[in-house]
């Protein structure tokens, strides 16, 4: 039996809303990351030598959480999940399709020390995860459902603003997306 990974939705992090999700809002904002996720992220950042930017504490960091966004089925043993490209290779400077508010491209890198962490790093061209400026991170947390299938929760921590071509809008409808095909979740057993 082959292992199958299915996405069950979208996660939306609203950088304009530093508070937890508002009633009726479409975003998945939360006021902070769970302690275990924050510790996992901090450990990966330190191990990988990724510098965190000085943030504007009035606006950043912002956080989002989406539970059950990924389902992994068909594993006959212990499965592990990680961020990858479409071929199952770790991300190493994949263009996200996003830019910072000053126009610098954001490239995706899977953490070498923790495949469940992906970095969005602003750089003039893809290079090393230790160069450039960290804009956001995404963390994948695997949990098992009642049937023993692995499900995944996503957590986002955003450190800097991302350019939005819809100027003058500050609401939940000014959404930008990662380029289709730039971020995958792969599983092994």
Wavefront OBJ file of the C-alpha trace (Angstrom):
o trace
v 0.000 0.000 0.000
v 1.355 3.428 -0.883
v 1.463 6.397 1.448
v -0.842 9.238 0.385
v -0.734 12.894 1.471
v -3.897 14.996 1.112
v -4.396 18.690 1.820
v -7.691 19.424 3.572
v -7.834 23.188 3.357
v -5.905 26.417 3.426
v -4.226 28.351 6.208
v -4.606 32.130 6.173
v -2.416 34.350 8.332
v -3.493 37.996 8.454
v -0.453 40.209 9.097
v -2.747 43.200 9.585
v -4.452 41.598 12.555
v -1.999 40.935 15.361
v -4.753 39.584 17.585
v -6.424 36.207 17.489
v -9.021 35.677 14.775
v -11.938 38.072 14.839
v -15.528 36.833 14.736
v -16.419 36.270 11.072
v -12.838 36.691 9.848
v -11.492 34.218 7.302
v -8.020 34.024 8.808
v -6.524 31.443 11.154
v -4.708 33.917 13.389
v -3.899 33.022 16.970
v -2.299 35.197 19.628
v 0.809 32.981 19.945
v 2.212 29.598 19.011
v 1.724 26.664 21.387
v 4.770 26.334 23.659
v 5.909 23.013 22.153
v 5.733 24.403 18.599
v 7.538 27.597 19.597
v 10.269 25.511 21.263
v 10.605 23.260 18.183
v 10.884 26.313 15.944
v 13.424 28.005 18.221
v 15.546 24.836 18.316
v 15.540 24.543 14.508
v 16.394 28.231 13.992
v 19.335 27.951 16.398
v 20.591 24.633 14.966
v 20.348 25.918 11.392
v 22.012 29.275 12.122
v 19.078 31.262 10.744
v 19.062 34.836 11.981
v 15.785 36.296 13.160
v 15.163 39.917 12.251
v 14.534 42.683 14.710
v 10.776 42.953 14.517
v 8.478 45.907 14.875
v 6.771 44.789 18.088
v 3.707 46.883 17.253
v 2.945 44.684 14.237
v 5.063 41.538 14.370
v 5.390 38.695 14.918
v 1.978 37.415 13.874
v 0.820 33.815 14.172
v -1.659 31.415 12.567
v -2.716 27.828 13.227
v -4.741 25.381 11.128
v -5.428 21.939 12.574
v -5.980 18.891 10.366
v -4.771 20.625 7.194
v -2.913 17.498 6.015
v -3.930 13.813 6.102
v -1.418 11.017 5.584
v -2.902 7.588 4.939
v -1.695 4.173 3.820
v 1.354 3.898 6.050
v 1.890 0.378 7.351
v 4.442 1.487 9.904
v 5.509 4.697 11.526
v 5.220 7.564 9.066
v 7.116 10.823 9.195
v 6.217 13.955 7.253
v 8.390 16.808 6.007
v 8.245 19.858 3.737
v 9.498 19.204 0.220
v 9.246 20.007 -3.462
v 7.037 17.996 -5.846
v 9.708 15.262 -6.110
v 10.012 14.777 -2.343
v 13.335 16.642 -2.095
v 13.917 19.150 0.684
v 13.340 22.752 -0.367
v 16.571 24.603 -1.071
v 15.782 28.063 -2.384
v 12.431 27.509 -4.104
v 10.783 30.745 -5.243
v 7.649 31.213 -3.117
v 6.100 33.739 -5.491
v 5.988 36.221 -2.613
v 8.065 39.338 -1.992
v 8.672 41.605 0.969
v 7.167 45.072 1.026
v 10.425 46.377 -0.508
v 10.204 43.918 -3.431
v 12.802 41.347 -2.333
v 11.869 37.796 -3.391
v 11.137 35.236 -0.676
v 12.645 31.763 -1.129
v 11.637 28.577 0.700
v 14.080 26.318 2.547
v 13.345 23.163 4.504
v 15.202 23.202 7.815
v 18.209 20.852 7.601
v 17.766 19.955 11.272
v 13.953 19.536 11.279
v 12.094 18.679 8.076
v 8.848 19.829 9.682
v 10.037 23.455 9.526
v 10.191 25.588 6.385
v 11.731 29.049 6.243
v 10.634 31.908 3.990
v 13.819 33.947 3.535
v 14.093 37.240 1.632
v 17.140 37.201 -0.656
v 18.223 38.792 -3.933
v 18.763 35.231 -5.234
v 18.567 31.778 -3.641
v 21.606 30.922 -1.584
v 22.079 29.809 1.978
v 19.537 29.766 4.796
v 22.038 31.726 6.859
v 21.943 34.683 4.448
v 19.043 36.973 3.763
v 16.270 37.973 6.112
v 13.766 35.596 7.705
v 10.218 36.680 6.778
v 8.157 33.709 7.970
v 8.298 30.118 9.140
v 5.802 27.291 8.773
v 5.843 24.353 11.172
v 4.136 20.991 10.541
v 2.981 19.070 13.595
v 1.921 15.481 13.087
v -0.814 13.908 15.217
v -2.713 10.641 14.952
v -6.498 10.562 14.512
v -8.846 7.969 16.040
v -8.242 5.599 13.088
v -4.468 5.732 13.509
v -3.930 7.912 10.435
v -1.422 10.733 10.648
v -2.855 14.234 10.340
v -0.902 17.441 10.199
v -1.396 20.849 11.713
v 0.292 23.958 10.270
v 1.609 26.868 12.319
v 2.886 30.128 10.813
v 5.053 32.743 12.468
v 5.548 35.900 10.397
v 8.355 38.307 11.269
v 8.099 40.908 8.472
v 5.500 42.298 6.055
v 4.789 40.603 2.736
v 3.997 42.710 -0.328
v 0.353 42.766 -1.327
v -0.544 44.097 -4.774
v -3.948 45.226 -3.495
v -2.953 48.602 -2.101
v -5.116 50.476 0.347
v -6.935 47.405 1.632
v -6.696 46.301 5.213
v -9.117 43.428 5.505
v -9.365 39.676 5.234
v -9.874 39.820 1.469
v -6.365 41.030 0.579
v -4.852 37.550 0.389
v -1.593 36.581 -1.329
v -0.592 32.953 -1.884
v 2.513 30.860 -2.219
v 3.037 29.977 -5.882
v 1.191 26.773 -6.723
v 3.624 23.880 -6.636
v 6.202 25.625 -4.447
v 5.468 23.789 -1.168
v 4.582 20.143 -0.649
v 4.353 17.773 2.294
v 5.970 14.386 1.713
v 5.821 11.313 3.920
v 8.070 8.321 4.450
v 7.694 5.249 6.585
l 1 2 3 4 5 6 7 8 9 10 11 12 13 14 15 16 17 18 19 20 21 22 23 24 25 26 27 28 29 30 31 32 33 34 35 36 37 38 39 40 41 42 43 44 45 46 47 48 49 50 51 52 53 54 55 56 57 58 59 60 61 62 63 64 65 66 67 68 69 70 71 72 73 74 75 76 77 78 79 80 81 82 83 84 85 86 87 88 89 90 91 92 93 94 95 96 97 98 99 100 101 102 103 104 105 106 107 108 109 110 111 112 113 114 115 116 117 118 119 120 121 122 123 124 125 126 127 128 129 130 131 132 133 134 135 136 137 138 139 140 141 142 143 144 145 146 147 148 149 150 151 152 153 154 155 156 157 158 159 160 161 162 163 164 165 166 167 168 169 170 171 172 173 174 175 176 177 178 179 180 181 182 183 184 185 186 187 188 189
